[in-house]
């Protein structure tokens, strides 16, 4: 055996390079084939329906929709509403935008007065309301997981706390509440 090994010549440099190129090509082919198999064999994702598609549903129909209830209407065109129009059209009454914790938090409270109207707008944890300081344009987004409900119920008040970095929203500030394409303006922070 040692005679056989001692008589073999080292592989030429061209052959080593060719062997490395072939090995890399084989690994790339296997990787791409596995990716293609996994990608094309997976079932297609089911699109989450928007509120625009679900507006004609009754309350009982929401139980039949897989996953989240729906998302707020997103059409690319912002609709500006007053707090009274929000209550009349979507069944949500804004109770409070209050600065608390020495200015470090903004407490947002709302009441669901008409559940059928409120579900298309707030029936999903994916679309939490954002608060915009109208003077500076700063938007406050609630941290993940602060929606204080599992499902919406009629005649119940809900609350969310937003970090107010830099105390951008102060008592007396005009605040806009944004949910998808719906923007409720001129809510005075307390």
Buried (B, 14 or more C-beta within 10 A) or exposed (E): EEEEEEEEEEEEEEEEEEEEEEEEEEEEEEEEEEEEEEEEEEEEEEEBBBBBBBEEBEEEEBEEBEEEBBBBBEEEEEEEBEBEEBBBBBBBBBBBBBBBEEBEBBBBBBBBBBBEBBBBBBBBBEBBBBBBBBEEEBEBEBEEEBBEEEEBEEEEEBBBBBBBEEEBBEEEBBBBBBBBBBBBBEBEBE
